[in-house]
Amino acid sequence: MPKLIVGDKKDLGGFSVARYIPQKAQRMVGPFVFFDHIGPAVFPAGKGVNVRPHPHIGLATVTYLFAGSMLHRDSLGSVQEIHPGDVNWMVAGSGIVHSERETHEVRSGEHDLHGLQLWVALPPDMQDVDPDFLHVSKNDLPCVYRPGVMMRVLLGSAYERVSPVRTFSSMLYVDVLGEAGRTIPHPDPAMEVAAFIVSGRVTVNGEEAIANDFVVLSEDDAEIRIEEDTRLVLIGGTAFAQKPLVHWNFVAYKPEDIDAARERWENGGFPAIPGDDEEHIPLP
C-alpha cells in the first residue's frame, strides 16, 4: 500500500516552502534526501527570492520550476537564469557555494514563483567529486507521449527515455501531465519511488491523493490512476545501502566530514562566488 507523507510547511515571509523529506517517517527516496515544494507565490514589485551565498558538500541539487524564474550563481563562475521546464543541476561534491536570487527585470515588477528544489545524495565513493554545474533547456529533455499523457524525463531513465544529465547512481525524476481516466504505470518496482501531486487528484491502490500530497509507492502499487486532470512528479532510485548524514547544507557519511565542512565555512575556506561575494548565510 502507498504511504502518505505530510509536508512540513513553513512561511518564509511572502511565500511558503513545504519539506517532504527528510522526515522521521521517510528519510530518503532512492538517492533523494531533500524535497522542497516552493510556493506557489505572487510577489509584489521589489520583493521576491533572495537566497544569499551558502555552501554545499556531498550532494547534487536539482531545481525545476512550474512558474517564474530564478537566477543561479556559483563559485565556479556559473550564472544561469532558470525558467519553467528547464533543469539546473549543480554537483557540490567536494564543495561549492551558490546563491539564488532574481534579475532586476523580474524583481522590478509583480512576479510569481512555483517550483521544486531537490537534493540528491552522492554515493560514498563519489562524494568528493569535483564541483560542476549543468543547465539543460526544456527542449533538450526527452519526453514520452501516450494517449492522454505527457511525460518529461528530468533525471535518470524512465519509460524508455534517458535524461542527458550526468548522474552518479540509478535514479529517475519525471514530470507528468495526465488526463482524467488515464493510468501511469509504476516506473520501476525494483526502485524506491514517490509521487508528488502538483495539481489534480489520483488514486493508488484505492487510496486517494490530491494536490500537495507526497505518496511513497510500494512495489505492489502497479499504477497511478488519474481521477481528474493532474500534474505530478515521480522521483526514485535504487535504495542506498548506507544512509548519509544530512546537516544544514551538507551531506556526508562521517560526522567528521560534516564538522570539517562547518569549520571550513566558518573560517572562509570555501571559494567565493564571482560577482556575489559581499554577503553570505552564516553557519547556524
ZIHU-V569299 format. One record per residue. N is the residue number from 1. RES is the residue in three letters. PSI is psi in whole degrees, -180 to 180 (none if undefined). Layout:
n=N res=RES psi=PSI
n=N res=RES psi=PSI
//
This chain:
n=1 res=MET psi=149
n=2 res=PRO psi=156
n=3 res=LYS psi=127
n=4 res=LEU psi=127
n=5 res=ILE psi=127
n=6 res=VAL psi=131
n=7 res=GLY psi=145
n=8 res=ASP psi=99
n=9 res=LYS psi=133
n=10 res=LYS psi=139
n=11 res=ASP psi=119
n=12 res=LEU psi=20
n=13 res=GLY psi=88
n=14 res=GLY psi=-17
n=15 res=PHE psi=163
n=16 res=SER psi=153
n=17 res=VAL psi=129
n=18 res=ALA psi=124
n=19 res=ARG psi=127
n=20 res=TYR psi=-37
n=21 res=ILE psi=147
n=22 res=PRO psi=144
n=23 res=GLN psi=167
n=24 res=LYS psi=-37
n=25 res=ALA psi=-22
n=26 res=GLN psi=103
n=27 res=ARG psi=-39
n=28 res=MET psi=162
n=29 res=VAL psi=107
n=30 res=GLY psi=-130
n=31 res=PRO psi=-3
n=32 res=PHE psi=124
n=33 res=VAL psi=0
n=34 res=PHE psi=130
n=35 res=PHE psi=109
n=36 res=ASP psi=131
n=37 res=HIS psi=118
n=38 res=ILE psi=122
n=39 res=GLY psi=-154
n=40 res=PRO psi=148
n=41 res=ALA psi=153
n=42 res=VAL psi=120
n=43 res=PHE psi=139
n=44 res=PRO psi=165
n=45 res=ALA psi=135
n=46 res=GLY psi=-10
n=47 res=LYS psi=163
n=48 res=GLY psi=-162
n=49 res=VAL psi=133
n=50 res=ASN psi=75
n=51 res=VAL psi=113
n=52 res=ARG psi=164
n=53 res=PRO psi=135
n=54 res=HIS psi=158
n=55 res=PRO psi=161
n=56 res=HIS psi=151
n=57 res=ILE psi=155
n=58 res=GLY psi=14
n=59 res=LEU psi=174
n=60 res=ALA psi=137
n=61 res=THR psi=146
n=62 res=VAL psi=123
n=63 res=THR psi=135
n=64 res=TYR psi=127
n=65 res=LEU psi=146
n=66 res=PHE psi=-27
n=67 res=ALA psi=150
n=68 res=GLY psi=-163
n=69 res=SER psi=159
n=70 res=MET psi=151
n=71 res=LEU psi=116
n=72 res=HIS psi=133
n=73 res=ARG psi=146
n=74 res=ASP psi=173
n=75 res=SER psi=-6
n=76 res=LEU psi=-10
n=77 res=GLY psi=5
n=78 res=SER psi=137
n=79 res=VAL psi=113
n=80 res=GLN psi=121
n=81 res=GLU psi=133
n=82 res=ILE psi=140
n=83 res=HIS psi=166
n=84 res=PRO psi=133
n=85 res=GLY psi=-20
n=86 res=ASP psi=165
n=87 res=VAL psi=128
n=88 res=ASN psi=120
n=89 res=TRP psi=111
n=90 res=MET psi=119
n=91 res=VAL psi=115
n=92 res=ALA psi=-45
n=93 res=GLY psi=-123
n=94 res=SER psi=-14
n=95 res=GLY psi=131
n=96 res=ILE psi=158
n=97 res=VAL psi=137
n=98 res=HIS psi=164
n=99 res=SER psi=158
n=100 res=GLU psi=109
n=101 res=ARG psi=-156
n=102 res=GLU psi=157
n=103 res=THR psi=164
n=104 res=HIS psi=-41
n=105 res=GLU psi=-41
n=106 res=VAL psi=-48
n=107 res=ARG psi=-25
n=108 res=SER psi=-11
n=109 res=GLY psi=172
n=110 res=GLU psi=137
n=111 res=HIS psi=158
n=112 res=ASP psi=166
n=113 res=LEU psi=133
n=114 res=HIS psi=125
n=115 res=GLY psi=-169
n=116 res=LEU psi=141
n=117 res=GLN psi=125
n=118 res=LEU psi=152
n=119 res=TRP psi=140
n=120 res=VAL psi=123
n=121 res=ALA psi=135
n=122 res=LEU psi=144
n=123 res=PRO psi=159
n=124 res=PRO psi=-37
n=125 res=ASP psi=0
n=126 res=MET psi=3
n=127 res=GLN psi=-18
n=128 res=ASP psi=24
n=129 res=VAL psi=163
n=130 res=ASP psi=141
n=131 res=PRO psi=151
n=132 res=ASP psi=160
n=133 res=PHE psi=137
n=134 res=LEU psi=132
n=135 res=HIS psi=129
n=136 res=VAL psi=122
n=137 res=SER psi=150
n=138 res=LYS psi=-30
n=139 res=ASN psi=-13
n=140 res=ASP psi=5
n=141 res=LEU psi=137
n=142 res=PRO psi=146
n=143 res=CYS psi=156
n=144 res=VAL psi=129
n=145 res=TYR psi=119
n=146 res=ARG psi=163
n=147 res=PRO psi=118
n=148 res=GLY psi=7
n=149 res=VAL psi=133
n=150 res=MET psi=136
n=151 res=MET psi=139
n=152 res=ARG psi=125
n=153 res=VAL psi=113
n=154 res=LEU psi=-44
n=155 res=LEU psi=149
n=156 res=GLY psi=-148
n=157 res=SER psi=142
n=158 res=ALA psi=143
n=159 res=TYR psi=42
n=160 res=GLU psi=23
n=161 res=ARG psi=148
n=162 res=VAL psi=127
n=163 res=SER psi=148
n=164 res=PRO psi=-6
n=165 res=VAL psi=130
n=166 res=ARG psi=118
n=167 res=THR psi=174
n=168 res=PHE psi=1
n=169 res=SER psi=170
n=170 res=SER psi=125
n=171 res=MET psi=173
n=172 res=LEU psi=150
n=173 res=TYR psi=115
n=174 res=VAL psi=134
n=175 res=ASP psi=124
n=176 res=VAL psi=132
n=177 res=LEU psi=128
n=178 res=GLY psi=145
n=179 res=GLU psi=155
n=180 res=ALA psi=137
n=181 res=GLY psi=-10
n=182 res=ARG psi=166
n=183 res=THR psi=149
n=184 res=ILE psi=116
n=185 res=PRO psi=150
n=186 res=HIS psi=128
n=187 res=PRO psi=-30
n=188 res=ASP psi=100
n=189 res=PRO psi=-17
n=190 res=ALA psi=-12
n=191 res=MET psi=158
n=192 res=GLU psi=129
n=193 res=VAL psi=142
n=194 res=ALA psi=154
n=195 res=ALA psi=133
n=196 res=PHE psi=124
n=197 res=ILE psi=111
n=198 res=VAL psi=-45
n=199 res=SER psi=155
n=200 res=GLY psi=-157
n=201 res=ARG psi=137
n=202 res=VAL psi=168
n=203 res=THR psi=143
n=204 res=VAL psi=114
n=205 res=ASN psi=38
n=206 res=GLY psi=-8
n=207 res=GLU psi=132
n=208 res=GLU psi=144
n=209 res=ALA psi=137
n=210 res=ILE psi=-176
n=211 res=ALA psi=135
n=212 res=ASN psi=7
n=213 res=ASP psi=142
n=214 res=PHE psi=115
n=215 res=VAL psi=119
n=216 res=VAL psi=120
n=217 res=LEU psi=149
n=218 res=SER psi=166
n=219 res=GLU psi=-16
n=220 res=ASP psi=-7
n=221 res=ASP psi=92
n=222 res=ALA psi=-28
n=223 res=GLU psi=163
n=224 res=ILE psi=124
n=225 res=ARG psi=127
n=226 res=ILE psi=115
n=227 res=GLU psi=-28
n=228 res=GLU psi=163
n=229 res=ASP psi=128
n=230 res=THR psi=146
n=231 res=ARG psi=133
n=232 res=LEU psi=162
n=233 res=VAL psi=147
n=234 res=LEU psi=134
n=235 res=ILE psi=156
n=236 res=GLY psi=-178
n=237 res=GLY psi=178
n=238 res=THR psi=133
n=239 res=ALA psi=140
n=240 res=PHE psi=130
n=241 res=ALA psi=-37
n=242 res=GLN psi=120
n=243 res=LYS psi=131
n=244 res=PRO psi=165
n=245 res=LEU psi=141
n=246 res=VAL psi=118
n=247 res=HIS psi=121
n=248 res=TRP psi=-117
n=249 res=ASN psi=15
n=250 res=PHE psi=140
n=251 res=VAL psi=128
n=252 res=ALA psi=171
n=253 res=TYR psi=-6
n=254 res=LYS psi=137
n=255 res=PRO psi=-34
n=256 res=GLU psi=-28
n=257 res=ASP psi=-37
n=258 res=ILE psi=-46
n=259 res=ASP psi=-40
n=260 res=ALA psi=-39
n=261 res=ALA psi=-40
n=262 res=ARG psi=-48
n=263 res=GLU psi=-39
n=264 res=ARG psi=-42
n=265 res=TRP psi=-42
n=266 res=GLU psi=-31
n=267 res=ASN psi=10
n=268 res=GLY psi=28
n=269 res=GLY psi=-12
n=270 res=PHE psi=153
n=271 res=PRO psi=153
n=272 res=ALA psi=162
n=273 res=ILE psi=119
n=274 res=PRO psi=125
n=275 res=GLY psi=-3
n=276 res=ASP psi=64
n=277 res=ASP psi=18
n=278 res=GLU psi=-6
n=279 res=GLU psi=166
n=280 res=HIS psi=165
n=281 res=ILE psi=121
n=282 res=PRO psi=159
n=283 res=LEU psi=131
n=284 res=PRO psi=none
//
